[in-house]
Amino acid sequence: MNKYLQDLIKLSKFDTSISMFEPKIENEKAKLATFIETAEAIKTSINNIYLEVDEIKSKRTKNNIHLAELKSKLEDIAKKNKDIQTEKELKALQLEEEIAKEQIAFANEEINRLDTLASSKEEELKELQVNLTEEEESIKEIQVAVDSTIEEINKERNVVYQERSELLEKFDNKILTFYEKIKRWAKDSAVVPVKKQACYGCYMKINDKTYAEVIKSEEIINCPHCGRILYKEDETEEA
């Protein structure tokens, strides 16, 4: 195989590997981000429940104040009973007393309802706090695993960068410029294999003459359809 073609294949594979490192790192970060998002959602729920509990307590306080006012009103009605002089006054006072008692009953029911709701919210709060603790523990564990994996990926990337730099030191400048021009538009598919007599960049079939030249690998051959650099994989690699 032509030496320049061999170097181009190596360079292309280095560039493809380098392009894959960042997605790998982002994928690892995404694993952690999922757990962090869940933890943040739990925190939001906890804060919302705290606000709901505060609102419930505020309503209960208002009902207690109203209940105290109603009880005081009943005491006043009881005192007025002594001074009743007509049947009309008696009926008016009885109606006022009945309304006050109904309001007291309603206030007590509302206080009981609020107490039940507050207890339910407290239980929900405890459950969420347990979930948050578990999630934060998972985040710590995953953070360690993700950091370790990213460190390994960076080490591997540094090795590839080093090998690529060593290759470029002995690279022919004209061939490199030629490769970079194609890479500008073809990205990581500037150098592609030929399989089943087709360019694996544009997937178009190449003619017999071009295919024969690719098999010989004596010169750098471009795809007649897309312009990518072509090479023939050995049987083991192709399999």
SVG drawing of the C-alpha trace seen along z (x, -y; Angstrom):
<svg xmlns="http://www.w3.org/2000/svg" viewBox="-93 -44 102 56">
<polyline fill="none" stroke="black" stroke-width="0.4" points="0.0,0.0 1.2,-3.5 2.9,-5.0 1.0,-8.3 -2.3,-6.4 -1.3,-4.4 -0.5,-7.7 -3.9,-9.2 -5.8,-6.2 -4.0,-6.4 -4.6,-10.2 -8.3,-9.7 -8.7,-7.1 -7.0,-9.3 -9.3,-12.2 -12.4,-9.9 -11.3,-8.7 -10.7,-12.3 -14.2,-13.3 -15.7,-10.5 -14.1,-11.5 -16.3,-14.6 -19.6,-12.7 -18.3,-10.0 -17.6,-12.6 -21.0,-14.3 -22.7,-11.0 -21.0,-10.4 -22.0,-13.9 -25.6,-13.2 -25.8,-10.2 -25.0,-12.4 -27.3,-15.2 -30.3,-12.9 -29.8,-12.2 -29.2,-15.9 -32.4,-16.9 -34.3,-14.3 -32.8,-15.7 -33.7,-19.3 -37.2,-18.2 -37.5,-16.7 -36.1,-19.9 -38.7,-21.9 -41.5,-19.6 -40.2,-19.9 -40.1,-23.7 -43.7,-23.7 -44.9,-21.5 -43.3,-23.8 -45.2,-26.7 -48.4,-24.7 -47.9,-23.7 -47.3,-27.4 -50.5,-28.3 -52.4,-25.6 -51.0,-26.8 -52.0,-30.4 -55.6,-29.3 -55.8,-27.3 -54.7,-30.4 -57.3,-32.5 -60.0,-29.8 -58.8,-29.7 -59.1,-33.5 -62.6,-33.3 -63.6,-30.5 -62.5,-32.6 -64.6,-35.5 -67.6,-33.2 -67.3,-31.8 -67.0,-35.4 -70.1,-36.2 -72.1,-33.3 -71.0,-34.6 -72.4,-38.0 -75.7,-36.4 -76.0,-34.5 -75.6,-37.8 -78.2,-39.5 -80.7,-36.8 -81.1,-38.2 -82.2,-41.6 -84.8,-40.3 -88.2,-42.0 -90.1,-41.0 -90.7,-37.8 -89.3,-39.6 -86.0,-40.3 -85.9,-36.6 -86.4,-35.3 -83.7,-37.6 -81.3,-36.6 -82.0,-32.9 -81.4,-33.3 -78.2,-35.0 -77.2,-32.3 -78.1,-29.5 -76.0,-31.2 -73.0,-31.6 -73.2,-27.9 -73.3,-26.8 -70.3,-29.0 -68.5,-27.4 -69.3,-23.9 -68.1,-24.9 -64.9,-26.4 -64.2,-23.3 -64.7,-21.1 -62.4,-23.3 -59.7,-23.1 -60.0,-19.3 -59.7,-19.3 -56.7,-21.5 -55.1,-19.4 -55.6,-16.2 -54.2,-18.0 -51.2,-19.2 -50.5,-15.7 -50.7,-14.3 -48.3,-17.0 -45.9,-16.3 -45.9,-12.6 -45.3,-13.5 -42.5,-15.8 -40.8,-13.0 -41.0,-10.7 -39.6,-13.3 -36.7,-14.0 -35.9,-10.3 -36.0,-10.2 -33.7,-13.3 -31.2,-11.8 -31.1,-8.6 -30.8,-10.6 -27.9,-12.7 -26.1,-9.5 -26.5,-8.1 -25.2,-11.4 -22.1,-11.1 -21.5,-7.5 -22.2,-8.4 -20.0,-11.5 -17.0,-9.3 -17.7,-6.8 -18.2,-9.5 -15.1,-11.4 -13.1,-8.2 -14.5,-7.4 -13.9,-10.9 -10.3,-10.7 -9.7,-7.5 -11.3,-9.0 -9.0,-12.0 -6.0,-9.8 -7.0,-7.8 -7.5,-11.1 -4.1,-12.4 -2.5,-9.1 -4.3,-9.6 -3.3,-13.2 0.3,-12.2 0.3,-9.5 -1.4,-11.9 1.3,-14.6 4.0,-12.0 2.4,-11.0 2.1,-14.6 5.8,-15.3 6.7,-13.0 3.7,-13.8 4.0,-15.2 2.7,-18.8 1.1,-18.6 -0.7,-15.4 -1.8,-16.9 -3.2,-20.1 -5.0,-17.8 -6.5,-15.8 -7.5,-18.9 -9.4,-20.4 -11.5,-17.3 -11.9,-17.1 -13.4,-20.6 -16.6,-19.3 -16.4,-15.6 -15.6,-15.9 -14.5,-12.4 -15.3,-10.7 -12.5,-12.2 -10.9,-8.8 -13.3,-5.9 -13.1,-2.2 -14.6,-0.7 -17.0,2.2 -18.9,4.2 -17.4,1.8 -19.1,-1.2 -17.6,-4.3 -18.6,-4.2 -18.8,-8.0 -21.4,-8.6 -22.4,-4.9 -22.3,-5.2 -20.9,-2.4 -17.5,-3.0 -16.5,-1.8 -14.3,1.2 -11.3,-0.8 -11.3,-3.0 -12.0,0.1 -9.0,1.9 -6.8,-1.1 -8.2,-1.2 -7.4,2.5 -3.8,2.0 -3.4,-0.9 -0.4,-2.2 -1.8,-5.7 -4.2,-7.9 -7.5,-7.5 -10.5,-9.8 -14.1,-8.8 -15.3,-9.9 -18.7,-10.8 -17.9,-12.7 -14.1,-13.2 -13.3,-11.3 -10.1,-9.4 -10.7,-5.7 -8.9,-2.6 -9.6,1.1 -9.8,2.7 -8.0,6.0 -10.3,9.1 -9.9,9.2 -10.7,5.6 -13.7,5.7 -15.1,8.7"/>
</svg>
